[in-house]
Amino acid sequence: MSATATPEPPPVSASATAVRPAPVTATAPTTGNRAAQSRPDAVPDPRPDRRTRAVPAGSTSPAPASAPPRRRLDWRIRFGALALIWGFSFLLIKVGTYGYAPFQVTLGRLLAGTAVLAVAMAVRRVRLPRSGRTWAHLAVAALFLNALPFSLFAYAELSIPSTLAGICNATSPLWGMALSLVALSEDRPTRRRVAGLGLGFLGVLTVLGGWQGFSGLDLTGTAMALLASLCYPIGWIHVRRTLSGTGDSALALTGAQLLLGTAQLAVVTPLFTSAPEEFPLLPTLAVAALGALGTGFAMLVQFGLVEEVGPTTAQMVTYFIPVVATAAGVVVLGEQLDWNTPVGALVVLAGAALTRSRARTTTSAAESRPSAARRP
């Protein structure tokens, strides 16, 4: 929002400062001198009313109060871009693991994402949180919303296709529903939400081919992807219970959270991997795009969507991520797609939608803040 400059006061004539009563003239008094309007013999206040603007002689209309607001892209376009960015994240993870170890992919991703948010904070002059208690809670949020799930997805995609990883990510609302019934007293179970929970996990079994005994699947990689999706609601519940009333902006909290996640990976990565001997071009570009777009820029887009259309509509992007991830994996990477994968994915999305349905109540203040960098 641009600040409107206060107009310079017009020069005060000698008659305006005279002690004797001023004769009534055709000049209209300023709106702030209400006493002078009611008493013709009153001495007008020489100070101009700051609520009015000086009008040049001969002008018939006042000058515009402020510049027109900056136009933004339609929210639907930004919503679609966000779905594409987060959906392609699983493809980028897969390509990144072609040249780097999973922890290195995650570290590079967080470095790039933190750099983008640091630039945004500098441009907007946003300061990092100052409370030590806030930083402690953000460290936990960084572990469950960034460091741990990002690393688990990277390790999972060493042995499972990116399409399956994207569909596993869609189970996050199902885990959130199950956990919120225990951890959040305001989330009461309803028949519809319990039915959605059961339907969603039925969809997971369909994706995994449960009737075939899960043959042909890498159970370790699949379990890692499902565990990664479980991390998100754990982190979200922690954020909702501990960081909703800090007074810091969403950008400040998210920037600090990514910074802490980067520090966590910087400590862990050297313990499990050695420094890369080479930097292959394609995996390097994939990791850079994964962090700059999928972790940094995408969060800025989500902030704008939450402010414009609200958190409920902005979170609907979750249901488009597995669709994009599946299409990207099949078209770009040539991954095989059996009939049960898209069918099971649709069942998962239907169940997730039911678990998020609730009575029309006022959205809590905690939900107005996007879960910081929570998506893949």
Backbone torsions as a table, in degrees:
resi	resn	phi	psi	omega
1	MET	NA	122.2	-177.5
2	SER	-82.7	140.9	179.2
3	ALA	-79.3	139.1	179.3
4	THR	-91.4	126.6	-177.3
5	ALA	-70.4	139.1	177.5
6	THR	-77.9	127.1	-177.6
7	PRO	-64.6	150.0	177.5
8	GLU	-67.6	139.5	178.5
9	PRO	-63.9	138.5	176.0
10	PRO	-67.4	153.6	-179.6
11	PRO	-62.9	140.2	-178.4
12	VAL	-92.7	125.6	-179.7
13	SER	-80.5	166.1	-177.8
14	ALA	-66.2	-32.8	-179.4
15	SER	-67.2	-26.9	-179.9
16	ALA	-72.0	-22.8	-177.3
17	THR	-104.7	4.1	-179.0
18	ALA	-68.6	149.5	-178.6
19	VAL	-79.0	-33.3	-178.1
20	ARG	-68.1	156.8	179.7
21	PRO	-58.3	139.1	-178.6
22	ALA	-90.8	135.9	177.2
23	PRO	-67.7	151.8	179.0
24	VAL	-75.2	127.5	-179.6
25	THR	-116.7	177.3	179.7
26	ALA	-76.0	-12.6	-178.9
27	THR	-71.8	127.9	-179.0
28	ALA	-74.8	133.3	177.6
29	PRO	-68.4	161.4	178.5
30	THR	-68.5	154.9	-176.2
31	THR	-67.0	-21.8	-178.6
32	GLY	-78.6	-19.7	-176.9
33	ASN	-92.3	66.1	-178.0
34	ARG	-66.0	-34.9	179.4
35	ALA	-65.6	-39.1	-179.8
36	ALA	-67.1	-30.5	178.6
37	GLN	-70.1	-33.8	-177.0
38	SER	-84.9	-20.6	179.9
39	ARG	-125.5	108.5	-177.3
40	PRO	-62.7	-24.1	-176.9
41	ASP	-89.9	4.1	-178.4
42	ALA	-76.3	150.7	176.5
43	VAL	-82.2	119.6	-178.7
44	PRO	-66.0	144.3	177.8
45	ASP	-71.8	122.0	-178.7
46	PRO	-68.2	-14.6	-178.2
47	ARG	-79.5	127.0	-178.6
48	PRO	-70.5	150.7	176.4
49	ASP	-72.4	126.3	-177.1
50	ARG	-74.7	-8.2	178.1
51	ARG	-84.4	-6.6	179.6
52	THR	-111.7	162.8	-179.8
53	ARG	-119.1	147.0	179.0
54	ALA	-67.8	133.7	179.8
55	VAL	-110.7	123.5	-179.9
56	PRO	-60.7	152.2	179.3
57	ALA	-61.1	137.5	179.1
58	GLY	85.0	-5.9	-179.7
59	SER	-82.1	142.6	-178.0
60	THR	-102.0	-11.8	-179.3
61	SER	-139.5	145.7	-180.0
62	PRO	-68.6	157.9	177.9
63	ALA	-68.4	151.3	179.2
64	PRO	-60.2	142.3	-174.9
65	ALA	-69.0	-33.2	-178.0
66	SER	-157.2	166.7	178.4
67	ALA	-70.8	151.3	179.2
68	PRO	-61.6	145.4	-178.1
69	PRO	-62.9	149.8	-179.6
70	ARG	-67.1	128.6	-178.1
71	ARG	-75.5	141.4	179.0
72	ARG	-119.3	155.1	175.4
73	LEU	-59.8	148.2	177.6
74	ASP	-55.6	141.0	-174.6
75	TRP	-62.8	-27.2	179.5
76	ARG	-67.2	-36.2	177.5
77	ILE	-66.7	-44.4	178.9
78	ARG	-66.6	-35.5	176.8
79	PHE	-62.1	-46.1	178.2
80	GLY	-63.9	-39.7	178.1
81	ALA	-63.6	-38.7	179.3
82	LEU	-64.9	-41.5	177.8
83	ALA	-63.1	-40.0	178.3
84	LEU	-65.7	-44.8	-178.1
85	ILE	-62.3	-50.3	-177.9
86	TRP	-71.1	-32.4	177.1
87	GLY	-66.8	-37.7	179.1
88	PHE	-76.7	-8.2	-178.6
89	SER	-60.1	-35.2	-178.0
90	PHE	-70.8	-35.8	173.7
91	LEU	-63.4	-43.2	-179.2
92	LEU	-65.9	-36.3	175.7
93	ILE	-61.2	-46.0	-179.4
94	LYS	-59.4	-46.2	-179.8
95	VAL	-66.6	-37.6	178.6
96	GLY	-61.5	-35.7	180.0
97	THR	-73.2	-9.2	175.2
98	TYR	-67.4	-26.0	-176.4
99	GLY	-122.8	-11.3	-175.7
100	TYR	-136.7	157.1	174.7
101	ALA	-70.5	153.9	-177.4
102	PRO	-53.8	-43.6	178.4
103	PHE	-63.7	-34.4	178.0
104	GLN	-68.8	-37.5	175.7
105	VAL	-60.6	-45.7	-178.6
106	THR	-66.5	-41.8	179.6
107	LEU	-63.4	-46.5	178.2
108	GLY	-62.2	-38.5	178.0
109	ARG	-61.8	-47.1	-179.1
110	LEU	-67.9	-36.1	176.6
111	LEU	-60.4	-47.2	-179.1
112	ALA	-66.0	-42.4	179.2
113	GLY	-64.8	-41.1	178.1
114	THR	-64.1	-38.4	178.9
115	ALA	-62.1	-41.5	179.2
116	VAL	-63.6	-45.8	-179.7
117	LEU	-69.5	-31.3	176.5
118	ALA	-63.6	-41.1	176.9
119	VAL	-63.7	-43.9	179.5
120	ALA	-62.2	-40.0	178.8
121	MET	-66.9	-38.1	179.1
122	ALA	-66.9	-41.0	179.9
123	VAL	-65.3	-41.2	-177.8
124	ARG	-89.3	-1.2	179.1
125	ARG	57.5	48.3	178.2
126	VAL	-98.0	131.5	-179.0
127	ARG	-95.5	150.9	175.0
128	LEU	-68.2	155.3	177.5
129	PRO	-59.0	149.8	-178.2
130	ARG	-105.6	-20.5	-176.3
131	SER	-74.9	129.5	176.3
132	GLY	-63.8	-33.5	177.7
133	ARG	-64.4	-40.5	178.2
134	THR	-63.2	-42.8	179.7
135	TRP	-63.5	-36.9	178.5
136	ALA	-64.4	-44.1	178.2
137	HIS	-67.7	-35.1	178.5
138	LEU	-67.5	-31.0	177.3
139	ALA	-63.4	-39.3	176.4
140	VAL	-67.7	-42.8	178.3
141	ALA	-62.0	-40.0	179.4
142	ALA	-63.6	-35.7	179.3
143	LEU	-65.9	-47.5	-173.5
144	PHE	-87.6	-20.5	-179.1
145	LEU	-102.8	-15.3	-176.4
146	ASN	-131.5	-71.5	-169.5
147	ALA	-59.5	-50.6	-175.3
148	LEU	-72.1	-52.8	-178.6
149	PRO	-66.2	-37.3	178.4
150	PHE	-61.0	-42.1	-179.7
151	SER	-69.5	-40.3	-180.0
152	LEU	-64.3	-41.6	177.4
153	PHE	-63.7	-40.0	179.4
154	ALA	-64.3	-42.7	177.6
155	TYR	-67.8	-38.3	-179.2
156	ALA	-62.2	-38.9	-175.1
157	GLU	-77.8	2.5	168.5
158	LEU	-71.6	-23.9	-173.9
159	SER	-130.4	-8.3	177.7
160	ILE	-124.8	155.8	179.6
161	PRO	-70.0	156.9	180.0
162	SER	-64.5	-29.0	178.2
163	THR	-62.6	-43.2	179.1
164	LEU	-67.0	-38.2	178.0
165	ALA	-62.5	-40.7	178.8
166	GLY	-65.3	-37.6	178.3
167	ILE	-70.8	-39.3	175.9
168	CYS	-59.9	-35.0	178.3
169	ASN	-62.6	-29.7	-179.2
170	ALA	-70.4	-11.1	177.3
171	THR	-79.9	-3.7	-178.1
172	SER	-55.6	-45.2	176.7
173	PRO	-61.7	-29.4	178.2
174	LEU	-68.0	-46.0	175.7
175	TRP	-61.5	-40.1	-179.9
176	GLY	-62.2	-40.7	177.6
177	MET	-60.7	-46.7	-178.5
178	ALA	-64.0	-42.5	-177.8
179	LEU	-72.9	-37.2	-176.7
180	SER	-66.0	-27.8	177.6
181	LEU	-63.7	-25.5	-179.6
182	VAL	-95.7	-41.2	-170.4
183	ALA	-93.6	-25.0	-175.3
184	LEU	-117.7	113.5	-175.7
185	SER	-68.1	-24.3	-177.6
186	GLU	-78.8	-12.6	178.9
187	ASP	-94.3	96.7	-178.9
188	ARG	-92.8	140.4	178.7
189	PRO	-70.3	141.4	172.6
190	THR	-124.4	165.5	-179.8
191	ARG	-60.4	-40.2	-178.2
192	ARG	-65.2	-42.3	-176.8
193	ARG	-72.4	-37.5	176.4
194	VAL	-65.9	-39.6	176.9
195	ALA	-63.1	-39.5	177.3
196	GLY	-62.9	-37.0	178.6
197	LEU	-63.9	-46.9	178.5
198	GLY	-65.1	-40.8	179.2
199	LEU	-63.8	-40.1	-179.0
200	GLY	-63.1	-45.2	-179.5
201	PHE	-72.5	-25.9	170.6
202	LEU	-63.5	-38.9	176.0
203	GLY	-63.3	-37.6	177.8
204	VAL	-62.1	-43.9	178.5
205	LEU	-63.3	-33.8	177.9
206	THR	-67.0	-44.4	178.9
207	VAL	-59.9	-42.0	-175.4
208	LEU	-81.6	-6.2	-178.9
209	GLY	67.9	50.1	-176.2
210	GLY	-60.7	-32.0	179.9
211	TRP	-69.3	-14.1	178.5
212	GLN	-99.5	7.7	-177.6
213	GLY	74.1	24.8	179.5
214	PHE	57.6	32.3	-179.6
215	SER	-70.5	142.7	178.9
216	GLY	85.2	-2.9	179.9
217	LEU	-103.8	146.8	171.4
218	ASP	-86.9	105.6	-173.9
219	LEU	-65.8	-34.3	179.8
220	THR	-65.4	-46.8	179.0
221	GLY	-64.6	-40.0	178.3
222	THR	-65.1	-41.2	178.7
223	ALA	-63.5	-38.1	177.5
224	MET	-63.5	-41.3	179.9
225	ALA	-66.2	-40.6	177.6
226	LEU	-67.6	-37.5	177.2
227	LEU	-65.5	-37.2	176.9
228	ALA	-62.1	-41.5	179.0
229	SER	-68.2	-26.8	175.8
230	LEU	-70.8	-29.9	-178.9
231	CYS	-62.3	-36.1	-175.4
232	TYR	-60.8	-51.7	178.7
233	PRO	-65.6	-29.6	175.2
234	ILE	-61.8	-47.2	178.1
235	GLY	-64.9	-39.1	-179.5
236	TRP	-63.7	-42.6	178.8
237	ILE	-63.3	-40.0	177.9
238	HIS	-63.0	-44.4	178.9
239	VAL	-61.9	-43.7	-177.1
240	ARG	-63.9	-34.8	-176.1
241	ARG	-87.4	-20.2	-172.4
242	THR	-120.6	-21.9	-171.8
243	LEU	-119.5	8.4	-175.9
244	SER	-75.4	-19.4	-176.7
245	GLY	-119.7	28.5	-176.2
246	THR	-76.9	-24.3	-176.0
247	GLY	86.5	-5.0	177.8
248	ASP	-85.7	151.8	180.0
249	SER	-72.5	159.6	178.5
250	ALA	-61.5	-36.8	179.2
251	LEU	-65.5	-41.6	179.1
252	ALA	-64.6	-43.7	-179.7
253	LEU	-65.8	-42.8	-179.1
254	THR	-68.2	-40.5	177.4
255	GLY	-60.9	-43.8	177.7
256	ALA	-65.8	-38.3	-180.0
257	GLN	-63.9	-45.1	178.2
258	LEU	-65.8	-35.9	177.2
259	LEU	-61.7	-43.0	178.6
260	LEU	-68.2	-38.6	176.8
261	GLY	-62.6	-39.5	176.7
262	THR	-63.3	-41.4	178.7
263	ALA	-63.9	-39.7	179.1
264	GLN	-62.4	-44.2	179.3
265	LEU	-70.0	-32.4	178.6
266	ALA	-64.4	-29.1	177.5
267	VAL	-80.3	-40.9	-173.4
268	VAL	-78.5	-41.0	-171.9
269	THR	-55.7	-47.2	-179.8
270	PRO	-63.6	-20.2	-179.9
271	LEU	-75.6	-23.6	-175.0
272	PHE	-117.0	-13.8	-178.9
273	THR	-137.2	160.8	173.7
274	SER	-101.9	163.7	-179.2
275	ALA	-62.5	138.6	-179.3
276	PRO	-64.4	138.3	179.5
277	GLU	-82.0	-23.2	178.1
278	GLU	-144.2	165.0	-178.3
279	PHE	-125.3	83.3	-179.3
280	PRO	-60.6	142.5	-170.3
281	LEU	-62.9	-54.0	-173.6
282	LEU	-64.0	-49.0	176.7
283	PRO	-62.0	-35.1	178.6
284	THR	-64.7	-44.5	177.6
285	LEU	-63.9	-37.2	179.3
286	ALA	-63.8	-44.5	179.7
287	VAL	-65.8	-41.8	179.3
288	ALA	-62.5	-44.0	178.4
289	ALA	-67.2	-38.4	178.5
290	LEU	-58.3	-42.3	-179.3
291	GLY	-79.6	-49.3	-175.6
292	ALA	-66.6	-40.9	-178.5
293	LEU	-91.9	-56.0	-172.7
294	GLY	-71.9	-26.2	-178.4
295	THR	-110.4	-33.2	-178.6
296	GLY	-95.1	-68.7	-175.9
297	PHE	-61.2	-39.3	-178.5
298	ALA	-61.6	-35.4	178.7
299	MET	-67.4	-37.4	176.8
300	LEU	-63.9	-38.8	177.4
301	VAL	-65.0	-41.3	-179.0
302	GLN	-65.8	-38.5	176.6
303	PHE	-56.9	-46.1	-179.9
304	GLY	-63.4	-38.6	178.6
305	LEU	-66.2	-41.9	179.5
306	VAL	-62.2	-41.5	179.4
307	GLU	-66.3	-33.7	-173.7
308	GLU	-89.8	-45.0	-174.2
309	VAL	-116.2	-3.1	177.9
310	GLY	93.1	159.7	-175.0
311	PRO	-67.7	-32.9	-177.1
312	THR	-63.5	-48.5	179.3
313	THR	-68.0	-40.4	-178.6
314	ALA	-63.0	-35.3	-178.7
315	GLN	-74.9	-10.5	176.6
316	MET	-63.6	-16.3	178.3
317	VAL	-60.1	-23.2	179.2
318	THR	-54.4	-35.5	-174.5
319	TYR	-78.3	-13.7	179.9
320	PHE	-95.5	-17.4	-176.4
321	ILE	-60.5	-49.6	-179.6
322	PRO	-65.2	-29.2	177.7
323	VAL	-64.7	-47.0	179.1
324	VAL	-66.9	-42.0	-179.1
325	ALA	-61.6	-40.7	179.6
326	THR	-66.8	-46.1	179.9
327	ALA	-62.1	-42.4	-179.2
328	ALA	-64.7	-42.8	-179.4
329	GLY	-64.8	-39.5	-178.4
330	VAL	-74.2	-46.4	-173.8
331	VAL	-76.1	-46.4	-173.2
332	VAL	-85.9	-46.0	-175.6
333	LEU	-95.6	-7.9	179.3
334	GLY	68.5	30.5	-179.6
335	GLU	-73.9	145.4	-179.1
336	GLN	-75.6	141.7	-178.4
337	LEU	-128.7	111.3	175.1
338	ASP	-84.9	163.2	-174.5
339	TRP	-61.6	-33.7	-175.2
340	ASN	-71.6	-19.8	-179.0
341	THR	-68.2	-55.7	179.0
342	PRO	-67.4	-35.1	179.2
343	VAL	-64.4	-47.2	178.2
344	GLY	-63.3	-35.6	178.7
345	ALA	-63.6	-40.5	177.9
346	LEU	-64.2	-38.2	178.0
347	VAL	-66.3	-40.4	177.1
348	VAL	-60.4	-45.6	-178.8
349	LEU	-65.2	-38.3	177.7
350	ALA	-64.4	-42.5	177.3
351	GLY	-64.6	-40.9	178.7
352	ALA	-63.4	-37.5	178.5
353	ALA	-64.8	-39.1	178.9
354	LEU	-67.5	-37.2	-179.7
355	THR	-67.3	-21.0	-179.0
356	ARG	-95.0	-3.7	178.6
357	SER	-76.8	141.1	179.7
358	ARG	-156.1	169.2	177.3
359	ALA	-64.7	154.7	-177.7
360	ARG	-76.2	99.4	179.3
361	THR	-125.5	167.3	178.9
362	THR	-67.3	129.8	-179.7
363	THR	-66.1	133.5	-179.5
364	SER	-70.2	158.5	-178.8
365	ALA	-63.5	-31.7	-178.9
366	ALA	-65.9	-30.6	-177.9
367	GLU	-77.6	-12.0	-178.7
368	SER	-76.2	-13.9	177.1
369	ARG	-98.2	125.1	178.0
370	PRO	-60.6	141.5	174.2
371	SER	-61.7	116.7	-166.8
372	ALA	-61.9	118.6	175.2
373	ALA	47.8	41.0	-171.2
374	ARG	-84.4	-16.5	-174.0
375	ARG	-92.5	162.4	-169.6
376	PRO	-58.2	NA	NA
